[in-house]
Amino acid sequence: MGKTYERIDGRLRTFIEAQPVFFTATAPLAADGTVNLSPKGLTGSFAVLDELTVAYLDFAGSNAETIAHLRENGRITLMWCAFQGPPNIVRVHGRGEPVFRDDPRFGELLAHFPDIDPTQHGLRAIIVVTAELVRDTCGYGVPFMAYEEDRDLHGKRFAREDDASLSAYFSKKEHIASSLDGLPGLPLPLPPSTV
């Protein structure tokens, strides 16, 4: 039922770009470490950079598990499910890297996201993932669900923040500068943007 792909193109690319939500999974190296699984959304915050590279915008939130795990070991899996149309699940297994706002590559990467205003969401980093294994499976067990629209709560909450107030917000959160398992997370104070 499943198929392995050499690259992200054609029908596969069209499918993942059309999905309003995807999921990320990461874990620390420690056998007793906390596995993290996160939903991602917001229209315009995901991009296919080339046939083996994808990226998404990492916005303000109450933890930084994905960033911490990627800084430690780079392992990540992204997953998209078809909640409408023909059943399908696509997974990209690969190596990820958080590109922080003070990185010289940040501005060039940000240009791949023209359909979203990242200043409204407290942009922390851009997560870049290089695919090592791309597979799809049937998705027969995934239910039909209708996408209505993005929630506007995240933008309303973080649009009023600047770099200083975002850094203060992150500093107050227990699992931003370090993960649940004590790994280094988001560098604080928040680096100034290069753009």
C-alpha positions, 0 to 999 in steps of 0.5 A: 500500500505504501510507496517510497518517493525519491523527491517531493514533486508533482502530485506529492508536492501538490498534495502537501501544499494543499493541506491546511495542517501538518504534524511534526514529530521529534525526540531527544537522544535519551531513551527516557526523553520526551517525544514531541508531536506538534500540529502546525497550520496557518495558511502560508507558513509552509513552503517546499523549497526544492525537491528534497527541502521543505521549511515552515515558520516557527511561531511563538508558543509555550514551549520549544521542544522541536527546536531543542530536539533539532539542536541536539540531533536533527531528527524530524518527521513531518506528516500530512493527512488527507481529511478531504478527498481521496485518502492519503498520508504523506510522511517526510523523514529527515534532518531539520535545523532551526534557522534563527532570526540573526542567521544570515540565511534568514531573510532569503528563507523568509522570502519563500513565505510571501502569503503570511505576515510573520510579524503578527505571530512572533516569528522565532525561527524557520525550520528547514527540513532535508528529506531522507525518506519520503513515503505515502500510505493509504490513509483509509482510517483517517476521517473526513473533516472539513476545513473552515478557516484559520483561527485568528487568535494566534495573530491577535495575541502576538501582533502586539508584541515587539522583540523586547516584549517577546523576549520577556514573554519567552523568558517567563515560560518554563520550557522555551529556553530549555526543553522538558528534558533540559536540552537547550531550546530557543536562544534568549534574549530573542535574537534581532531579525536580520530583515 
